[in-house]
Amino acid sequence: MLRAVLADLHVGQDPGDLERFLATVAAIERRGAGEVVFLGDLFRALVGYSRFWDATVRRGLDELSALRRSGVRVVMVEGNRDFFLDVADLDPFRDTSGAVHSFVAGGRRFLLEHGDLVNRRDRSYLFWRAVSKSAVARVWARLLPRRLAQRIVLGTESRLKATNFTYRRRLPVAALTAAAGRHFAAGVDVVLWGHFHRAWKLEQGRREAHVVPGWLETGTVVWIDGDGTLAFETERGQQIVDSAPGSWYQEEDSLGKAR
Ligand SMILES: [Mn+2]
């Protein structure tokens, strides 16, 4: 089965990004993917309860249900902008959701997670995450008056900017290397993260770990073939996976915005 993996789309954040997203989804369907994995932060913010969804989220989700009707599995890996993705309101739009997605392709074991827990030293973020994704927050999301609840969701934007500052300066290479080592030791062959928006790669023999560049900035889609091979493609159709370490896309930091 051919799989497509996309990370950090943040749809609804930039003007025109919904149309761009619809075009990407159409291209994935044309290509014959059997499964598409959103590696976290699909929208500017996504709360599982439908009372939080604005027109952009509804339009984007509709496209996912259409994709499912055409036979493509939709997997949502939870990012830091995603909350309560297991709620039944989302059932028409995804086949499964969770903190981790794993599968075997061509005899290689794949593990996909968003990556916001990789940097264990980002204490202020870890605290915010624990609070915002707690059982209590889930009750609030269900019961609070709609307008107040939406204000809180939009408030996550500024809070994320305040808490997610430590990794925005540079990639936490030591933490990424250590996390990859833990997964490799547990028998994982290929690790994919999002969250950091910038490409990064580690190879150990036949094992490899990657940070998938943000779709938001690069339009990157990772294609995973049934034989376990990976191809990273940007929106313009360039292959970037074989670029040398330290190439422009790792060094350049034109991102600027909150991730
Ligand atoms: Mn993220």
Residues whose N, C-alpha, C, O or C-beta is under 5 A from the ligand:
A	BS01	MN	D41 G79 N80 H195 R259
